[in-house]
Amino acid sequence: MKYKSKILLKSCWAGMSVCISLGFFFNTVGAISANGCDSLAAAFKANDNSRQKIIMIRQMALRHDLCPDAESHVIMQSLTDNSSSVVEEGIVQAGNGRHSDIAPVLVNLYRNAGRKYPGNQPRLQKRIITALGNIDNKETRELFAQVLSRGNIDANTERVLSSISSACVHDVLPELKSFSQKMSDVLTTMQNTPENSYKYEFCKKLLTMAQTLINKDASR
């Protein structure tokens, strides 16, 4: 019983700590128009609690109209955090807010995720592709074209194909056609055996996705 009381006390103290820290943060948010974005970024950077940082990022996204520059600043800070969970939340909110100024940082993170966050690369890259699909600018199209040109039969290629917008299709059309041809060649030479059935069906799916996008461009 005594042990349980100690745990409960620690939980309550942790909760108070979160509230105090977030209270300070939101006081800063309220005064941001007067104090500028630097104080907000400093408050975020000084916090070493990943859970609190994720809450801060989400709350800033909800208060986007209060100070968009502050939101971008905090998201930018989050993308260099030591915690992959904080980074992931920053990626999501960068995409949701369509922060085109952050797109180059996302592209760089995509290319270096394995080195910076070993073990978390697939999850972060998946989030980055989705975020860039929402942003849909020059950096998005360059990365998508690069991924398609590799011709890999993997989850990232599938995510890119599902994230290409109608406006983006024409800019990556050469890569789409090349990728489509490669998938056709693979399917021609690959035997649809029980051992290959998953890869065979996945190739067919990627080919269908690519051809759908190509046809969409042709019908414009």
C-alpha positions in Angstrom: 0.0 0.0 0.0 2.8 2.3 0.9 4.6 1.5 -2.4 1.4 2.3 -4.3 1.1 5.6 -2.5 4.6 6.5 -3.6 3.8 5.7 -7.2 0.6 7.8 -7.0 2.5 10.7 -5.5 5.1 10.5 -8.2 2.4 10.5 -10.9 0.7 13.5 -9.4 4.0 15.4 -9.2 4.7 14.5 -12.8 1.3 15.8 -13.8 1.8 19.0 -11.9 5.1 19.4 -13.6 3.5 19.0 -17.0 0.8 21.6 -16.2 3.3 24.1 -14.8 5.6 23.7 -17.9 2.7 23.9 -20.4 1.2 26.8 -18.4 4.4 28.8 -18.9 4.4 27.8 -22.6 0.9 29.0 -23.2 1.5 32.2 -21.3 4.3 32.7 -23.8 2.0 31.9 -26.7 -0.5 34.5 -25.4 2.2 37.2 -25.4 3.8 36.2 -28.6 2.6 39.1 -30.6 4.4 41.4 -28.2 7.5 39.4 -27.5 8.2 37.8 -30.9 8.8 34.2 -31.8 12.2 33.9 -30.1 10.9 33.5 -26.6 8.5 30.8 -27.7 11.2 28.8 -29.5 13.5 29.2 -26.5 10.7 27.8 -24.2 10.2 24.8 -26.5 14.0 24.2 -26.8 14.6 24.4 -23.1 12.0 21.7 -22.4 13.6 18.2 -22.3 10.3 16.3 -21.8 9.3 14.6 -25.1 5.6 14.2 -24.1 5.3 17.9 -23.2 7.0 18.9 -26.5 4.5 16.9 -28.5 1.6 18.6 -26.7 3.3 22.0 -27.4 3.6 21.3 -31.1 -0.1 20.2 -31.3 -1.3 23.2 -29.4 0.7 25.5 -31.6 -0.9 23.9 -34.7 -4.3 24.6 -33.2 -3.3 28.2 -32.6 -1.9 28.7 -36.1 -3.8 32.0 -36.7 -2.2 33.5 -33.5 1.3 33.5 -34.8 2.1 31.4 -37.9 5.8 32.3 -37.6 6.0 30.9 -34.1 4.4 27.7 -35.3 7.0 27.3 -38.1 9.8 28.1 -35.6 8.7 25.5 -33.1 8.2 22.9 -35.9 11.6 23.6 -37.2 13.0 23.1 -33.7 11.2 19.8 -33.3 12.8 18.4 -36.5 16.2 18.4 -34.9 15.1 17.0 -31.6 16.8 13.9 -30.0 13.4 12.2 -29.7 12.1 10.5 -32.8 8.6 10.9 -31.4 9.0 14.7 -31.2 10.4 14.7 -34.7 7.5 12.6 -36.0 5.0 15.1 -34.6 6.8 18.0 -36.1 6.7 16.2 -39.5 3.0 15.6 -39.2 2.2 19.3 -38.3 4.5 20.6 -41.0 2.4 18.7 -43.5 -0.9 19.6 -42.0 0.0 23.3 -42.0 1.5 23.1 -45.5 4.7 24.8 -44.4 6.5 25.1 -47.7 9.4 26.8 -46.0 10.1 23.6 -44.0 10.0 21.3 -47.1 13.8 21.5 -47.7 14.4 20.4 -44.1 12.0 17.5 -44.5 13.7 16.4 -47.7 17.1 16.5 -45.9 15.6 14.6 -43.0 14.2 11.9 -45.4 17.7 11.3 -46.8 19.4 11.2 -43.4 16.8 9.6 -41.2 18.6 6.3 -41.0 21.8 7.9 -39.7 20.1 10.4 -37.3 17.4 8.1 -36.0 18.5 4.4 -36.6 15.6 2.0 -36.3 13.0 4.7 -36.9 13.8 5.5 -40.5 10.8 3.7 -42.1 8.3 5.4 -39.9 9.8 8.9 -40.3 10.2 8.5 -44.0 6.6 7.4 -44.4 5.5 10.5 -42.4 7.8 12.8 -44.5 6.4 11.6 -47.8 2.8 12.2 -46.6 3.7 15.7 -45.3 5.5 16.6 -48.5 2.4 15.4 -50.5 0.3 17.9 -48.5 2.9 20.7 -49.1 3.2 19.9 -52.8 5.9 22.3 -53.9 9.2 22.1 -55.9 11.0 20.1 -53.2 8.2 17.6 -53.0 8.3 17.0 -56.8 12.1 16.6 -56.8 12.1 14.0 -54.0 9.1 12.1 -55.5 10.8 12.0 -58.9 14.0 10.7 -57.2 12.2 8.0 -55.4 10.4 6.9 -58.5 13.6 6.9 -60.6 15.1 4.3 -58.3 12.3 1.9 -59.2 12.3 0.2 -55.8 9.4 -2.2 -55.0 8.8 -1.0 -51.5 6.5 0.9 -49.1 8.1 4.3 -49.8 7.4 4.0 -53.5 3.8 3.1 -52.8 3.5 6.0 -50.4 4.9 8.4 -53.0 2.5 7.1 -55.7 -0.5 7.6 -53.3 0.8 11.1 -52.3 1.2 12.6 -55.8 -1.5 15.2 -56.4 -3.1 16.0 -59.7 -1.1 19.2 -59.9 2.2 17.3 -59.3 1.6 14.5 -61.9 2.9 16.4 -64.9 6.2 17.3 -63.2 7.0 13.7 -62.4 5.5 12.2 -65.6 8.9 11.0 -67.1 9.7 9.2 -63.9 6.2 7.8 -63.7 6.4 6.4 -67.2 9.9 4.9 -66.6 8.7 3.3 -63.3 5.6 1.9 -65.0 7.8 0.3 -67.7 10.1 -1.2 -65.1 7.1 -2.7 -63.3 5.8 -4.1 -66.5 9.2 -5.7 -67.3 9.4 -7.1 -63.8 6.0 -8.7 -64.1 6.8 -10.1 -67.5 9.9 -11.9 -66.2 8.7 -12.8 -62.7 6.8 -16.1 -62.2 3.7 -15.9 -60.1 4.6 -18.8 -57.8 3.6 -19.2 -54.2 7.0 -18.0 -53.2 6.7 -14.8 -55.3 3.0 -14.2 -54.9 3.3 -11.3 -52.5 6.0 -9.5 -54.5 4.1 -10.2 -57.7 0.8 -8.7 -56.4 2.6 -5.7 -54.9 4.3 -5.0 -58.3 0.9 -5.2 -60.0 -0.5 -2.8 -57.4 2.4 -0.3 -58.0 1.9 -0.6 -61.7 -1.8 0.1 -61.5 -1.2 3.2 -59.3 1.4 4.5 -61.7 -0.7 3.9 -64.8 -3.7 5.6 -63.1 -1.6 8.7 -62.5 -0.3 8.7 -66.1 -3.9 8.4 -67.5 -5.0 11.2 -65.2 -2.4 13.5 -66.7 -3.4 12.4 -70.3 -7.0 13.3 -69.6 -6.2 16.9 -68.5 
